[in-house]
């Protein structure tokens, strides 16, 4: 059952989606008269906040604050959003009229994500928070292309669960001060299984009947029948039947057989 490789990039897309929501936040430094002296775009990256704080304390010039970091802390199955397991999404494969891509309903998962805002000045942190908090009441919906190969687009709720603040002012004179605002989010998303290919149905073979009141069960077999010469051999026969596609005009061959 397991071991068949497939990769839909569902988890990667959730990381990209979350980072995109917060990748356009700016802060302003103003003079005493209120004029803007400098505007800074706050960078955001995936990873634990401890990693970036350690870089700051090492005086790594490639890292500075303010900045934001986020990471997925855990995955939780959400039974309340479970969909019918046997339902499939279907999409015609490319320009083909005889092949379909199919995939079963996805599995709902809650992705708990921690966003950390790292600043040196409290006003910087206030500016960043005020550009985030008003949009979460407590959820914020974002349209996400969940499965581009299947054309599935869904509104994804991002829920803000809590906000906490920590001021790391204690320490020696070498350690840099960092004011941390930690925001806990839940992203209600889905994980999809393997995509399958389905060809055209060329034959229906079914047993029909109830075997009641002396009525016999029967077997019904239905196949397409070509009405034009598709292989240009000047004869319409079984070879033409095999070449029939939905784009052609065709009839049906019905064979009904009594069952014992």
N, C-alpha and C positions, 0 to 999 in steps of 0.2 A: 504493500500500500504506500509506504513512504519510500523516498529515494528517487522519485521522478522530479527532476529539477524544474523549477519555475520560479520566477522572481517578478512580481508585479510592482515593486518599489512603493508599496503602500506606506510602510513606516517611514521611508525616506521622504515621501511626499508630505507626510504630516510634519516632519521636521522643517522642511522647506516652507510649508504653509505658515507654521507658527513664527518662524524667523522673519518671514515677509511682512507679517502684521506689524512688527515692531521695528522695521529697518529704516524708518523715515522720521525718526524723532530728533529734534534739534533743541539746543539750549542757547540762551543769549546772555552775554555779559554786558551790563549797562554801566554808564558813567553816573555820577551823582546827579546830573541834570536829566537823566532818563533816556539819553540817546544811546543807541546800540553801539557798543565798542567792538564786539566780536560775536560771531555766531558759530557754534560748533555742532556738527552732526555726531550723534552718539552711536559709536560702532556696536554691533551685536555679533556674537559668535556662539557656536555650540560648544559646550564643555562646562565642567564644574567651576564654580566661582573661586574655589581654593587655588586652582591652577593659575588663574590670572592674578590673584592677590600675591601668590608666591613670586611671580614674575616682577610685580611691582616692588616687592621688598628686595629683590635682587638688583634693582635699579636697571632693569631691562628697558632701554629707550624705545623699543618697539611696542611697549605696552604703556598706556596712560589711562587715566580716568578723567572724566566720566566714561563708562562703558557698560554694556550689558552682556550677560551670558545666560544661557538656558540649557537645560538637559532634561531628558525623560527619566523620571525616577522609578516608575513602574507601570505595568499594564494590567488592567482588570477587566475580566469578561463581564459584559453587561447583559444579564438575562432579560431585563425589562424591554430591551430593544431587539430581541430575537425575531428574525424573519422566517417565513416558511422555508424549510430546508430544501425542498425539492423544486422550488421555482427557479427558472433560468432566465438570464438575460441573453438576447440573441441579436446578432448584427451580421449583415452580409459582409463577406470577406472581400475587401477591396472592390474591384469592379466586377467580380464574379457574380453570376446569377444562379450558380449551382452549389455554392459552399457557404456555410454559416460558421461564425465563431460563437460559441456558447460558454456561459460561465454561471455557476450556481450563485444564489444569494450570498452576500458576504456575512462574516461573523462580526458582531458588534463588540468593540473593545473601547474602554475608557483609558486614555493616555494621560497620566498625571505628569505635568511638566512644571518645573521650578524655574522662574525667571528671576535673576538677581541683578539689581541695579546698583552699581558701584560708583560712588561719587566721593569727592573730597570736601565739597561745600554743601551745606544743607539746602541752600537755595537751588543748586543744580538738581538735587534729588526732588525737590518740590516741583520744579518745572517739568521733569520727566513724568512724575506720577500724575500730574494734572493733565498731561497729554494722553494718559492711558485710562485712568479710573472712570471718567465720565462715559466711556463707551461700553462698559460692562455693567449690565443691570439685571442679574449678574452675568448674563451670557452675551456674547457677540457672535453673530453668524457670518461665516465667510463661505463663498461658493468655491468648491474644490473639484477639480477634474480628477475624480477618483480612479477611473480606468479609461485612459485616453484611447486604448485599442478598442474599447467597447462603447465609447461615447457616453459614459456614465458621469454625470455631474450632480453633485449633492451639496446642499447647504450644511456646513459643519458647525455645530455650536462649540464655542470656546468659553468655558465657564470660569470666572474668577472666584476662587474659594476663600482666600485669605491674603492679607498683607501684613507684613511684620517689618520692624526696623531694628538694626543693630549698629551701634557706634563703637568701632574698635579704637577708641582713643587711648586705651591703656597699653603700655609697652615702653620700650626704651626710646631714646632720641633718634635712633637709626630707623626704626620701623615706621613706615608711612601710615598716616591716619587714613582710614577708609570707612565711609558711612554706607552701610548696606541696607537696601530695601529688598525684601524677598516677597515675591508674588507667586502664589500657588494656583495653578490652572488645571482644569480637566478638559481635554479635547475628546469629544464623543465622535469617534471615527469607526472605520470598518477595515477588515482585512479580507481580501478575496483569495479564493483558491485557484486551481489550475484552469486555464482556458482550454477548451476542447474544440475540435473542428468537426462539423457535421456536414456530410454530403447530401445530395438530393435524394429523396425517397423515390425509388423506382418500382417498388412492389409493395402491395398490402396483402397480407395473408392472414385471414382471421376465421375462427370458428364461431358461428352464429347460431343461436337457438337456446331453448330452455329445456328441451326434451320433456315437454308437458303435453297432455291431451293428445297423445299419439302423434305429435308433431316432431319430425326428425330434425336433428341438428344438421347443419350444412357447413361446408368449408367454402369460403369465398376468396378467390385470388384475383387481384386487379393489377393490371400492368398498363403502361402507356402504349398507344398504338400510333405509329407515324401515319400521317395522311399525305405526306409528300416524299419524294425521293431524296433523302438526305445525303446519300453516299454516291449519287450520280451514276448508278449502275443500271438505270432505266427499269428497276424493279423495286417495288415497295414491299419489303419483307421484314423478317426479324432483325436483320442487321440495321435497318433504319430505325426500328423500335429502340434499339440500344443507344442510338445517337440522339434521341429526342431530348430537348431541353425546354425549360419554361418559355423560352423565346419563340418556340415553334408552335404551329398549330398541330394538335394531336387529339386523338380519341382515346378510348380505353378498351382493353380486352378483359372481359369478365368471364371467369370460369367458376361455376358453382357445382360442387360435388356433395352428394348426400353422405353423411357420416353414419357408420354402423351404430 
